[in-house]
Amino acid sequence: MNSLPTDLERMGQRKRHDMGRIPELWLAPATPGQPELPHLFHYQPALMFECQLQYRDVRAELIHSIEAIYTAWLPEGDEELAVDWSVPAVKTVSHDRLESAPRESIRPYQGHLRLTQRQMDQAQSDLIDYLVSRETLRLFYNPSLKRYSNLGEEREEFLQRILDEVRTQLQPHLKELARRLQLQVEQLREQPLPEDLPTEMAEELDSIRRQLISALENKMDALIMSGTDPTQPSLQIEHDIPIPHEIEGVQQELRQIEQEIFDDLHALLTEHLTRARECEEYEIRLQPTDIKILRRALLWIPVMTSAKAEPKPQPEDDGSDVERDPASC
């Protein structure tokens, strides 16, 4: 019949381990309320480094600090083997799972362990090299406008913010275009009609001319102030009265004004909106001086005891979040 580890067994464990002054922590099982059956789990040694990472970038005007815990299995058998930080021993470690003493229901580590400060220093150096080469903070960047996304801002949010900014920058240009349109149509409106026309006909022609000019003004003003890229223009005459040949030239001049305003508006919007849509990924990397070690310790992680070593049925979900194959323990 299996029983819990005895005090003598635990004393023997401490004699087999030589850690000097290196702190030890014990990781609680991942699943709350998990049944702690005798010998279902045993402790396996790993290294834990708690770090503060500070990302700094002058161009993006960013200083951002995060704290993270990194773990890696302690190499077995050879003290000179390098720690592999690319394979975390535990996916995530929260502070509330770190315990200062082992649980009686979890079997002690049966091997011999010797861990020195020199090994910890080397593991720390390897971790810093790993973080410098792998860890990045990603932003979005508009190279034309030299704008950077805010921390946590999604790509679509960034693009919309830049587009809103560009539309604001466009307003003076659009107002100038509207002013130019107003000046041109006003000059056309004030052009005199032929002098030999009867008064009644002159008044009718002037009325038709003003309707044509107003139709263009309303259409182009709405188009300019909308700030959207226009489609091919066509002057819509909102009446059924045939245009007398005496003012056919007016209609032609209006079409010419419309085309000029259209071309200038299209060029203006194309330039600005194309610049607004530019978006690249921008990476901020760490320097060794950006990494501060807050705490380092030997971390005992509960792993499921293999069926071969301990012939007990294994649950479908043991709650352990370690990535090591239990059979290798």
C-alpha positions, 0 to 999 in steps of 0.5 A: 500500500502506498503511503505519504512520504515520511519525514525520514524520506524528506530528510534524505531528500535534503541531504541529497540536495546541495543548493547553498543559499539559492532560494527554493520555491514549490509550485502548486498544482494548476487546477484548484481543488485538484485531488492530491492522491499520494504519489500521483505527483512528484517534484521535478527541479527547474529554474525560475527567474522573475524579470522586469523588462523595460522597452524603450524607444525614442522615436516611438516616444515609448517607455514600457515595463513589464514583469514576467516569470521565465522557467526552464527545466534543470538539465539532468546528469551534467552540471555543465549542460546549458539551460534551454530557455526556449522550452518553458518548464511551465507555461504560466506562473502566477505568484499565488501558486508559489509556495514556500514549502513542499506539499506532503501529498507530493512525492519528493525528488528522488535524484541527487541535485547540486546547484551552485551560484556559478550555475545560476549566474550562467543560467541568468546570462543565457536567459538575458541572451535569449530575451535579447534575441527573442523578446520584442514589443510590436507596434504599427508605424506609418513611415510617411507621416512618422506616426506610431501606434499606441501600446495595445492599439490594434492595426485597424484602430491605428489606421482609423486614427491616422485617417482621422488625422489626415482628414483634419490636415486636409481641411485647409486644402479642401477649403481652398479648393471650395474658395477657388470654385466659388471665385470661378462660378462667381465670375461666370455668374457676373458675365454679361449676356448679349446686349441685343436681347429683349428684356424678357429673354435676357431674364429667362436666360439669366435664370437658366444660367443661375440654375446651371451654376447653382447645380454645379456649386451644390454638387461640388461643395458637397463633394469637396467637403465630404473629403471622399475620393470622387467618381467621374463627374457629370453635371446634372441639370435639374430642369427640363428647359432646353438650353438656348444656344445663347448660353451654351458656352456657359454650360461648357465653361461649367463643365470645364470648371467641374473637371478641373475641380474634380482632377485637383480634388482627386489628386489631393485625396489620392496623395493624402489617403494613400499616405494614411493607409501606409502601415508597417510593423515596428519592433522594439527590441531589448538591450541587456541593460533593459533586463532586471532580474528581480528574483531567481530560485530553484522551482520544484514543479509537480509532475505526474508520476509515470504509470511504470514507476508508480502503478496507479491509474492516471486521471484524464486531466491531472491539472499539471501544466508542465511540458515535460513528458512525465515518462522521462521523470 
